[in-house]
Structures are given as structure tokens and as C-alpha cells.
Amino acid sequence: MRWIASTFCRPSKAVETKIGIRTLGLLLFLSAWAQGMAQSLTGTTGLITVPTATLVKDGEVLLGLSIGNRKYNVRNNKFHEYSYFVTIGYLPFLEVSLRLNRHYRFTWPDDDRTTQGIGDRMASIRLQMLKEKKYLPSIVLGAHDFFSAFGASTEVVFYNALYAVASKKLQPPGFPVRLALHAGYGMDLMNAKHHDFVGLFGGVSMEAGSWMTLMTEYDTEKFNGGAAFHFFKHVQVLLALKDFNTFAGSLSCSFRLQ
């Protein structure tokens, strides 16, 4: 029945074109109240997956949901993965984030059970060591999924990272958009099943007005590209291509505690 409905109720090309035009118009209308955020797929402030040296503002809370293809699911590449996250600017120099990762349409291979528990939990903490100045970049130290450092089993630590990253905004005279350069280095000093950002990583972001940010990055293993769309000053939609061939995306919103 689903196949029949999708076959005979599919809109014509003309109707699809009208829907596309109206959708684009709606996006542009919403963008009139836009203001840039910088929420990565992982929940922390960053580009697509790599972190940057920008923090959320003190007292700001960001909530979001991201989805990823099983090709890059480090826990189990048989399943797509979706993640819930919350990021808090606790102090002007401190950002804390919590993330819950779950498999999509998960089943145990032995008895077809679909129970996967609460999911994989990941915490991150990011400390700003230097604020951006006229000739100096901002610098942040960060740690992700660091529970193994306190005696937790390394078999359940899949997203461990320990890194330093620097960011610098640039806007040459007469240039219509603002660029930002980001570069960092990560180490695998803590025991874990899997480490993120081991070695050099970085990227470039370009703010095309206040409603869209274009990004490209290198995450120590592959190049990724994407665009973040900002709506109503509090909502961001991130669309990305990992390795420029696999889709990933997220939706996040922000509000202030004070």
C-alpha cells in the first residue's frame, strides 16, 4: 500500500518546482531574523566535526539533535547513529557539553532484541586560555569522553579527544564576507577504544551574511564540507558531507538562562 501511495500520489514536476520555490522563499524569510551560531555535529562549538576556539556565551544553553551515516559510526558501522546534545556556557571561559548517542533501528544479532539501553554517553569540557585580540587568535583546550582517565572501562570510550585549538577571524578591507581560520592538534594520551582528532586538524569558515556560514575542514582523516543556516537568532540547521560523499546533519536551538 505504501508503494502504491508513493507511486500514484507523487506530485508532478510542476508541483515539485512550486514546492521548492516556496520552501526557498520560506527559508529566506526566516533568515531575515538570523544570527550566526557555531554548533558542530558533535554538540560542541565548532565547524562540522572539528572543534574551534569559539565558546558559547556565558549563560547560554544549546539543545540539538544530529544524525550520521553508519559509514562513520565508530561504535558499530552496521547502524546509522543519531545523537542528542546539550551545551552550556557555564562561565565566560568555560563550555560544558553532554551528548547521548544511539543506533538507528538497532537489533541484537543473536536474538533480534531491539533494546540498546540508554545509549552511549559522552561529556566534554572546553577551557578558553586566550581571548582573540587584534593580532592574536583565541586558544581553547578541550577534552572529550574523558571518563577513562578516572578508571572507567576503556571499552566503552569511543569519542575520546584531548586537544588545543586556535581560531582567528579575518575580514580584509573591501572583502564582503568574514573569514575565520581554525587549526588544532590532538593527542591520544588517555586510554580509549577510539580517539578523535589525533594529529593536526583545522578548517575555514566563511560567514555569507548573518544567515549562512560555509565551512570546510580536515578532521585528521578526511576532508568535510557543509553549510550552517541560522534562523530567528536561535535556530541552526547544519547540512554536511563527510569526505564530500556522505550526508550528515543537525538541528539545534539556543536560549539564555539569564
Backbone torsions as a table, in degrees:
resi	resn	phi	psi	omega
1	MET	NA	-40.4	178.9
2	ARG	-62.2	-40.6	179.5
3	TRP	-64.7	-40.8	179.8
4	ILE	-63.3	-44.6	-179.2
5	ALA	-63.1	-42.6	-178.6
6	SER	-69.1	-26.9	-178.4
7	THR	-78.4	-45.3	-172.9
8	PHE	-94.2	-15.7	-179.4
9	CYS	-103.8	6.0	179.7
10	ARG	-67.3	132.0	-178.2
11	PRO	-67.3	155.2	178.9
12	SER	-70.9	169.7	179.5
13	LYS	-60.5	-39.3	-179.6
14	ALA	-64.4	-42.6	178.8
15	VAL	-65.9	-41.6	178.1
16	GLU	-60.5	-39.6	178.8
17	THR	-63.9	-43.8	178.8
18	LYS	-62.9	-41.5	178.6
19	ILE	-62.3	-43.0	179.2
20	GLY	-62.1	-42.0	-179.8
21	ILE	-66.2	-42.7	179.8
22	ARG	-66.9	-38.3	177.5
23	THR	-63.3	-43.9	177.5
24	LEU	-61.6	-42.0	178.4
25	GLY	-62.5	-39.7	178.4
26	LEU	-63.9	-42.6	178.4
27	LEU	-61.4	-43.1	179.0
28	LEU	-65.3	-38.0	178.3
29	PHE	-63.7	-46.2	178.8
30	LEU	-62.9	-33.4	-177.0
31	SER	-69.4	-14.1	179.6
32	ALA	-63.9	-22.4	177.9
33	TRP	-108.8	28.7	-172.0
34	ALA	-87.0	156.8	174.0
35	GLN	-152.1	133.6	-171.6
36	GLY	-64.4	138.1	167.8
37	MET	-115.7	-172.7	179.7
38	ALA	-152.6	59.1	-174.0
39	GLN	-101.6	120.2	-179.5
40	SER	-82.6	175.3	177.8
41	LEU	-63.5	-26.0	-176.3
42	THR	-82.2	-10.7	-178.9
43	GLY	102.4	-25.6	178.0
44	THR	-81.6	165.6	175.1
45	THR	-68.5	126.7	-176.6
46	GLY	179.8	-161.8	178.7
47	LEU	-90.0	-109.5	179.0
48	ILE	-93.0	-56.0	173.3
49	THR	-124.2	-31.0	-175.2
50	VAL	-79.2	145.8	177.7
51	PRO	-78.3	158.5	173.8
52	THR	-121.8	178.6	-179.3
53	ALA	-94.3	22.1	174.1
54	THR	-100.3	137.6	178.7
55	LEU	-112.5	157.0	170.6
56	VAL	-68.4	155.6	-176.3
57	LYS	-70.3	153.9	178.6
58	ASP	-58.6	127.4	-179.6
59	GLY	85.0	3.7	-180.0
60	GLU	-96.4	141.6	179.2
61	VAL	-123.4	134.4	177.1
62	LEU	-121.1	130.2	177.0
63	LEU	-117.1	141.6	-178.4
64	GLY	-162.5	172.2	178.1
65	LEU	-137.8	132.1	177.5
66	SER	-125.6	155.5	178.1
67	ILE	-129.7	145.9	-178.9
68	GLY	-143.4	151.1	179.9
69	ASN	-75.5	148.3	-178.3
70	ARG	-62.6	-20.0	180.0
71	LYS	-57.4	-32.0	-178.6
72	TYR	-116.3	25.8	174.9
73	ASN	-86.1	106.5	-174.0
74	VAL	-74.2	-19.4	178.7
75	ARG	-77.1	-44.7	-178.8
76	ASN	-164.3	109.1	-174.7
77	ASN	-80.9	14.6	172.3
78	LYS	-85.9	-13.6	-174.2
79	PHE	-129.7	143.2	167.7
80	HIS	-68.1	160.6	-176.1
81	GLU	-131.3	142.1	171.6
82	TYR	-128.4	151.3	-173.0
83	SER	-135.9	138.8	169.7
84	TYR	-102.4	141.8	179.4
85	PHE	-145.7	154.2	172.9
86	VAL	-135.9	133.1	-179.4
87	THR	-126.7	134.3	-174.5
88	ILE	-127.4	133.1	169.3
89	GLY	-87.9	95.8	-171.6
90	TYR	-79.4	-36.9	176.7
91	LEU	-139.1	167.8	179.5
92	PRO	-58.9	-20.0	-176.4
93	PHE	-119.4	11.9	-175.0
94	LEU	-135.3	133.0	176.5
95	GLU	-127.1	130.4	-179.9
96	VAL	-121.5	138.1	-178.1
97	SER	-138.1	143.0	174.6
98	LEU	-125.4	139.6	-177.8
99	ARG	-138.1	141.0	176.9
100	LEU	-119.9	120.1	-177.3
101	ASN	-106.9	131.9	180.0
102	ARG	-134.5	149.6	176.0
103	HIS	-81.0	147.3	176.7
104	TYR	-94.1	128.1	-179.3
105	ARG	55.2	50.3	-178.0
106	PHE	-78.7	138.1	172.4
107	THR	-141.7	140.7	174.2
108	TRP	-69.4	135.0	-176.4
109	PRO	-68.5	-22.0	-174.8
110	ASP	-82.7	-43.8	-173.5
111	ASP	-133.3	15.5	175.2
112	ASP	64.2	19.7	174.5
113	ARG	-68.9	145.2	-178.7
114	THR	-104.8	3.9	-178.8
115	THR	-77.5	124.8	176.8
116	GLN	-123.2	15.1	179.9
117	GLY	71.5	-161.9	-178.6
118	ILE	-71.1	-22.3	-177.9
119	GLY	110.2	179.9	179.8
120	ASP	-86.1	126.5	-177.9
121	ARG	-103.7	138.8	-179.6
122	MET	-136.2	132.4	175.7
123	ALA	-115.7	148.1	175.8
124	SER	-138.2	151.5	176.8
125	ILE	-137.1	136.4	-175.8
126	ARG	-133.7	128.9	-175.0
127	LEU	-120.1	123.2	179.7
128	GLN	-83.1	118.6	-178.7
129	MET	-90.8	-26.1	-178.2
130	LEU	-149.8	129.3	174.3
131	LYS	-80.6	150.2	-179.8
132	GLU	-65.0	135.1	176.9
133	LYS	-122.8	-176.7	-174.0
134	LYS	-57.7	-43.9	-177.2
135	TYR	-114.9	1.4	-176.8
136	LEU	-120.0	145.4	177.9
137	PRO	-82.9	164.3	168.2
138	SER	-79.2	148.1	-177.6
139	ILE	-131.4	132.9	-179.3
140	VAL	-130.1	138.8	169.8
141	LEU	-103.9	136.4	-176.5
142	GLY	-138.4	153.7	175.3
143	ALA	-140.8	130.6	179.0
144	HIS	-118.4	143.7	173.6
145	ASP	48.1	56.9	-170.2
146	PHE	-98.2	12.6	-175.3
147	PHE	-63.3	-25.2	179.9
148	SER	-63.8	-22.9	178.5
149	ALA	-68.9	-16.1	-178.9
150	PHE	-109.6	21.5	174.2
151	GLY	96.4	1.3	178.3
152	ALA	-69.6	156.6	-179.0
153	SER	-64.3	131.0	-179.7
154	THR	-72.3	-15.1	-178.2
155	GLU	-69.2	-16.7	-179.5
156	VAL	-112.3	14.7	179.1
157	VAL	-106.2	102.9	-173.2
158	PHE	-109.0	-13.8	-172.3
159	TYR	-127.0	33.2	-177.5
160	ASN	-67.7	137.8	176.6
161	ALA	-153.8	142.9	175.4
162	LEU	-139.4	117.0	-168.3
163	TYR	-152.6	165.5	168.5
164	ALA	-125.8	139.0	-178.2
165	VAL	-140.6	145.6	179.0
166	ALA	-123.6	145.5	178.8
167	SER	-135.8	142.4	178.4
168	LYS	-142.1	126.4	177.4
169	LYS	-86.1	142.6	-178.8
170	LEU	-135.6	138.4	173.1
171	GLN	-146.2	87.7	-179.8
172	PRO	-58.6	147.6	179.4
173	PRO	-55.5	130.7	178.8
174	GLY	83.4	-5.6	-179.8
175	PHE	-84.6	126.5	-171.6
176	PRO	-73.9	-16.6	-178.5
177	VAL	-122.3	161.8	179.5
178	ARG	-105.9	130.0	179.2
179	LEU	-101.5	157.7	172.3
180	ALA	-141.0	133.8	178.8
181	LEU	-107.0	139.0	-176.7
182	HIS	-135.1	134.1	179.2
183	ALA	-147.3	139.9	-179.2
184	GLY	-150.7	172.6	178.2
185	TYR	-140.4	131.1	-179.4
186	GLY	-117.8	154.2	-177.6
187	MET	-129.8	156.0	179.0
188	ASP	-109.7	55.7	-175.6
189	LEU	-78.6	-23.8	-179.4
190	MET	-97.2	147.4	178.4
191	ASN	-70.6	134.3	-179.3
192	ALA	-163.3	157.6	175.6
193	LYS	-67.1	-36.4	-179.4
194	HIS	-148.1	143.8	178.8
195	HIS	-117.6	140.1	171.8
196	ASP	-100.8	153.7	170.9
197	PHE	56.4	52.0	176.2
198	VAL	-94.7	108.4	-176.8
199	GLY	111.7	-158.6	-178.0
200	LEU	-81.5	135.1	173.5
201	PHE	-139.7	165.4	179.4
202	GLY	171.6	-176.4	-179.5
203	GLY	-179.7	-178.9	-179.7
204	VAL	-132.0	136.8	174.3
205	SER	-123.9	147.0	-178.6
206	MET	-134.1	119.3	178.6
207	GLU	-85.0	108.0	178.3
208	ALA	-92.2	76.6	-172.0
209	GLY	83.0	-167.8	-178.3
210	SER	-90.8	-3.8	-172.2
211	TRP	-109.4	-8.0	-179.2
212	MET	-147.2	139.7	174.7
213	THR	-125.9	124.5	176.4
214	LEU	-96.0	141.2	-173.6
215	MET	-141.2	146.9	167.0
216	THR	-141.5	148.5	-174.1
217	GLU	-151.4	163.0	170.2
218	TYR	-123.8	120.8	-172.4
219	ASP	-101.0	23.5	-177.2
220	THR	84.8	-10.9	179.5
221	GLU	-128.1	-33.7	-175.1
222	LYS	-154.6	164.2	176.3
223	PHE	-96.2	138.9	178.7
224	ASN	-127.7	155.4	177.2
225	GLY	-140.1	155.2	179.3
226	GLY	-178.2	-178.3	179.9
227	ALA	-142.1	139.5	175.9
228	ALA	-110.7	130.5	179.5
229	PHE	-110.4	131.9	-172.9
230	HIS	-114.0	129.1	-176.5
231	PHE	-128.7	140.6	171.8
232	PHE	55.7	23.2	178.9
233	LYS	68.8	-7.5	-173.3
234	HIS	-132.5	-2.6	-174.7
235	VAL	-124.4	136.3	176.6
236	GLN	-129.9	135.9	171.6
237	VAL	-115.5	121.0	-179.6
238	LEU	-109.9	123.0	176.7
239	LEU	-117.0	128.6	-173.1
240	ALA	-141.5	158.1	172.1
241	LEU	-122.9	111.1	176.1
242	LYS	-77.0	131.8	-175.7
243	ASP	57.3	18.7	-179.9
244	PHE	58.5	26.1	177.4
245	ASN	-146.4	-2.6	-176.4
246	THR	-133.0	124.4	-174.1
247	PHE	-74.5	145.0	169.4
248	ALA	-149.1	156.3	-178.9
249	GLY	-161.5	166.8	177.8
250	SER	-152.9	158.1	173.9
251	LEU	-129.7	128.9	-179.8
252	SER	-141.5	155.9	176.9
253	CYS	-139.5	156.9	-175.6
254	SER	-129.2	154.9	171.8
255	PHE	-154.2	164.4	-177.5
256	ARG	-107.5	144.4	178.8
257	LEU	-83.2	-14.1	-177.7
258	GLN	-139.1	NA	NA
